[in-house]
Amino acid sequence: ENNPDTYDETMKQAISLFQLYNGISNPDGIAGEKTLQLLNGTPAPYKNFSFGEKNSRVLWIQKKLSSMGYLNVTPDGVWGKRSAEGIRLMSIYKNGRESADNQREELYLLFSKNDLKINNISGLMKNGDSGNPDINKARIRLYQAGFIKPDRLKMNGVFDNELELAVR
């Protein structure tokens, strides 16, 4: 049960997202002087990003997605199809499915302590393997490269015939 007087991982994630949406560069989840000023004032309202929107928040998100392996283009600070796709893929990897179109919930994943990086695949995988977290990472990377169709992207943790065909 969460104690409202305790600074925990949930609080750090919430502060990081607040910082991001209020234009603080490099959100760190720490309520420093600038964050406290914003908390005591009127914060920017939460809103989903719109296609074509350009700002430093979008650039920060794109850089984070790129470092984790979910964005395969150079970050430019413009919210577009690839940015939205990166967030969607991260949600699929974390939850095994798409979230219910909740961009805010998906953005929280950027601050998660869980290892959600998919650009660090290692080890041998073969048909019939299961339980290896790299199998789902490989699925997303193969999807990004166009070897798995969107309707066939599944996070079942099994190296099956479909994944073998995509690798060949």
C-alpha positions in Angstrom: 0.0 0.0 0.0 1.4 3.4 -0.9 2.1 5.9 1.8 1.3 9.4 0.6 4.2 10.8 2.7 6.8 8.6 1.0 8.9 9.5 -2.0 8.9 6.3 -4.0 9.3 5.2 -7.6 5.7 6.2 -8.4 6.3 9.7 -7.1 9.5 10.0 -9.0 7.8 8.9 -12.2 5.0 11.4 -11.6 7.4 14.3 -11.0 9.4 13.3 -14.1 6.3 13.4 -16.2 5.3 16.7 -14.6 8.7 18.2 -15.4 8.5 17.0 -19.0 5.1 18.6 -19.6 6.2 21.8 -18.0 9.3 22.2 -20.2 12.0 21.3 -17.8 14.9 19.9 -19.8 16.3 16.5 -18.6 13.5 15.6 -16.2 15.0 13.8 -13.2 12.0 13.2 -10.9 13.5 15.4 -8.2 11.4 18.3 -6.9 14.1 21.0 -7.1 13.7 24.7 -7.0 12.3 25.1 -10.5 9.9 22.1 -10.2 8.6 23.4 -6.8 8.0 26.8 -8.3 5.9 25.2 -11.0 4.1 22.9 -8.5 3.2 26.0 -6.5 2.1 27.9 -9.5 -0.2 26.8 -12.4 1.3 23.8 -14.2 0.9 23.3 -17.9 -2.2 21.1 -18.5 -1.6 17.6 -19.7 -2.4 17.0 -23.3 -1.6 14.4 -26.0 0.9 15.5 -28.6 -0.5 16.4 -31.9 1.0 15.3 -35.2 3.4 18.1 -36.4 3.8 19.6 -32.9 7.4 20.7 -32.4 9.0 21.5 -29.0 11.7 20.5 -26.6 9.4 18.0 -24.8 9.0 16.0 -28.1 12.7 16.1 -28.7 13.5 14.8 -25.2 10.9 11.9 -25.7 12.4 11.1 -29.1 15.9 11.0 -27.7 14.8 8.7 -24.9 13.0 6.4 -27.4 16.0 6.4 -29.6 18.4 5.4 -26.8 16.0 2.6 -25.8 15.8 1.3 -29.4 12.2 2.3 -30.2 12.9 5.1 -32.6 14.9 4.4 -35.8 15.1 8.0 -37.1 17.1 11.0 -35.9 15.2 12.9 -33.2 14.0 16.3 -34.6 11.6 17.5 -32.0 8.5 17.1 -34.3 5.8 14.7 -33.1 5.0 12.3 -36.0 4.0 8.8 -37.0 7.4 7.4 -35.9 7.3 9.0 -32.5 3.8 7.7 -31.8 4.9 4.3 -33.1 7.9 4.3 -30.7 5.6 4.9 -27.7 3.2 2.2 -29.0 6.0 -0.4 -29.4 7.3 0.4 -25.9 3.9 -0.2 -24.5 3.5 -3.5 -26.4 6.9 -4.7 -25.1 6.1 -3.7 -21.5 2.4 -4.9 -21.4 2.4 -7.6 -24.1 -0.3 -5.6 -25.9 -1.2 -2.1 -26.9 -2.6 0.1 -24.1 -6.0 1.6 -24.6 -4.7 4.6 -26.5 -3.6 6.3 -23.4 -0.5 8.4 -24.3 0.0 9.6 -20.8 0.1 6.1 -19.4 2.6 5.1 -22.1 4.8 8.1 -21.4 5.1 7.0 -17.8 7.0 4.0 -19.2 9.9 6.3 -20.2 10.6 6.8 -16.5 10.1 3.2 -15.4 12.9 1.4 -13.6 12.1 -1.7 -15.6 14.6 -2.5 -18.4 12.6 -1.7 -21.4 15.5 -1.2 -23.8 15.3 -3.4 -26.9 18.6 -2.4 -28.5 20.6 -4.8 -26.3 19.8 -8.2 -27.7 22.3 -10.9 -26.9 22.6 -14.6 -27.0 21.5 -17.4 -29.3 17.8 -18.0 -30.0 16.3 -20.8 -32.0 12.9 -22.2 -32.9 11.2 -23.7 -29.8 13.0 -21.5 -27.2 10.9 -19.7 -24.7 11.4 -17.6 -21.5 14.2 -15.5 -23.1 13.3 -11.8 -22.8 15.4 -11.2 -25.9 12.8 -13.1 -28.0 10.3 -10.3 -27.6 13.0 -7.6 -28.2 13.8 -9.4 -31.5 10.2 -9.4 -32.5 9.9 -5.6 -32.1 13.2 -5.1 -34.0 12.1 -7.3 -36.8 8.7 -5.5 -36.9 10.6 -2.2 -37.2 12.7 -3.6 -40.0 9.5 -4.6 -41.9 9.9 -8.4 -41.5 6.8 -8.8 -39.2 3.5 -7.4 -40.2 1.7 -5.1 -37.6 -1.2 -7.6 -37.2 1.3 -10.4 -36.4 3.2 -8.6 -33.7 2.7 -10.6 -30.5 4.7 -10.7 -27.3 4.4 -14.3 -26.3 8.1 -14.9 -25.4 8.3 -17.9 -27.7 10.6 -18.3 -30.7 8.1 -19.9 -33.0 7.8 -20.7 -36.8 6.6 -17.2 -37.6 9.7 -15.6 -35.9 12.0 -18.1 -37.6 10.5 -17.1 -41.0 11.1 -13.4 -40.2 14.7 -14.0 -39.3 15.5 -16.0 -42.4 
